[in-house]
Amino acid sequence: MCGAILTSISLHADIPQPYASIRNLPQTPYFVQDGYIYYNLVDTYKVAVVIDVESQDGGVARYLAQQANNLPSLKQIYSVNIWQSCDRHQKQLFRRFLSNVVQENTTQLITPIRMSSHEAAESLNVQADLINLVGANDQEGVCNDILGWYPHLSDKGVMCGNNWYEHSVQSGVTKAATMLGVTVQINDNVWYFIKGS
């Protein structure tokens, strides 16, 4: 019996917390429609640190982490989300995220931050080369997210998000960009700007 316990512990010795302390759920697939755009931004701008804020199922963080072998500059990804749903059928979202990251062997790269966008922007002491904002879809929420996270963006860092086709997102991004004096660029459904541009 002791041998089985020691074997179980040693299997998780290289897995950081909170990943090592959960019972895994079956792996769930995800799809990042704009994944190639995020990949190109990380590759082009030699991004080392990413903060992914509220992407569905942590999909952008998971996608980039799985591409890390082809993105040599990428060293750390923070996935910010409260992992909570209003849909009573969607249960154990945080546990599911952790389980997926364990099974994708990306625990060393992804640090989960279980906070709202606003709370994390006020709390974290992290500078990132790319910040992806997905959560808010109303004009004020989008604008406030951008303004709240902007101080965390490194010099020449990339701020981006998706849902550009939604008028409220366009309005919120444009409002924040005007306030910050940056130029927004569009690639399909993804908006982005470079700090100081």
N, C-alpha and C positions, 0 to 999 in steps of 0.2 A: 504494500500500500504506500509506504514512504517513497519508493522508487517512482511510482506513478505521479505522486505529488511533485517531486523534484523535477521530473521530466516536464510536467505541465508548466511549472514556474520557469524552467530554463527556456521553453519555447517562446515565452513572452518577455524574456530578459532584455531584448534589444528594442522592444516596442515601448515608446514613451506613453505616459499618462495623457489624457484619460483613456486612450485606446486599450491599454493592457488590462484594464479593470472591467471591461464589458463582455457580455456573452454576445457573440456575433449572431446577427440575423442573416438570412440568405441575401446574397448580393443582389442589388437592384440596378438595372441598366439606367443610363441617362443619355441625353442627347443635347449637345450644345450646337445649335444651328449655326452660330457665328464663330465657332471654334477656330477656324482657319484665320479669322481676322485677329482674334486675341493672340494666337500663335505668332502671327506676323508682327504684331506690336511688340511682343516680348523679344522676338528675334531681332527686329530692326533697331530697337532702342536699348538692347543689351540689358534688359531688366533683371535685377538680382532679387528684389523683394516685391511681392504682390500682396495687396489687400483686396480680397474679393468680398464685396458687401452684398449679402442677401440674394445671391444667385440661387435659383431653384435647385434644391438638393445639393447645394455647394458645387454645382456642375462645372462652373468655370474653374474653380480651384482644382477639382478632380481632373478635369481635362488637361490643364496645364501641367499638373504634377505628373500625369502619365506621359507627357511629352518631354519631360525634363532631360532625358538622355540626349535629345536633339536640340536642347536649349541650354548650352553650357553655362550661360550667365546666371540662370535661375537657381537661387539658393534657398528661398524661404517663401511660403505662401501662408497668409493669415486668412482664414475663412470666417467671416463675421455673419452671424445669423442667430435668431432666437429659436429657430427650429420648432415653431409652434404653428398650428393650423387651426382655422375656424371650422374646418371640416372634421366632424367627429370620427369619420372613417380613416382619416390619416393620423395614425398613431405612431409613437416612438420615433419621431422624425430625427431627433438627435442621435439616438442609438443606431438608427439605420445609416445615418451619415458616417458615424464612427466605424460601423461594421464595414461599410463600403470602402473606406480609406484603408482599413486593415487588410482587406482582401485584395485591394489594388496595390498593396506594398508601397504606399506613399506616406506612411505615418511620420517618417523623419522629415518630410518636406512640408506637410500641412499642419498648421497649428489652429485648432478650432477656438473661436472666441464666441461664447454664448451670451451675446448682448444684442440689443437693438442697434441700428446704425447710429442713432443719435448718442446713445450711451457709450458706444465704443469710440466714436469720434472724440468725445470729451475725455475718455479714460485712457486710451492707449498712448504710449510713449514710443511710437514707431514711425519711422520715415520709410516711405515706399517709393519705388520707381514706377509702379503702375497701380492705380486704384480703380477698380471696376465697381460701378454703382448700378445696381439693378432693382433694388427694392421699391422705391417710390415711383408712382406713375402720375401723380397730380403735379401741377406746375409748381406750387409752393414747396411740396415735399422734395421734388427733384432739385430745385434751386437750393433749398436748405441743406440737402445732402452734399451737394457740390461744395458749398461754402464751408460746411462743417468739416469736410475731409481735406480741403485744399491745403491747410497748414501741415498735413501729414505727407504731402507730396514733395519728393526730393527735387532739387534744381533740375530742370529739363525732364522732370517726370511726366508720365502720361496719365491723364484722368479720362476714363471712358465709361460707356454704358451702352445699353441696347434700347430697343423699342423706339427708335428715332421716328418711325412711321406714325407714332401717336402724337397728336397735336399738343397735348399737355406736356409731353416729354420735350418736344421741340421748344415750346415756350419757356419751360423751366431751365433748360440748358442754355438757351439764348440769353435769358435774363441773367443767369449767373456768369456766363462768359463776358457779357457786357460789363458787369460789376467788377470782374477780375481783369479785364483788358486782354483777354486771350482770344485766339481765333479757333473756332470750332471746325473740325474736318469731319466728313461723313464717308463711311465705307459701308454701302448697303444699309443695313438696319442699325449699324453701330456708329455712335458719335464719339469723338475724342478730341482732346486738345493737349498741347504740350505746355507745361508751366513756363512762363516767360516768353511765350510766342505771340 
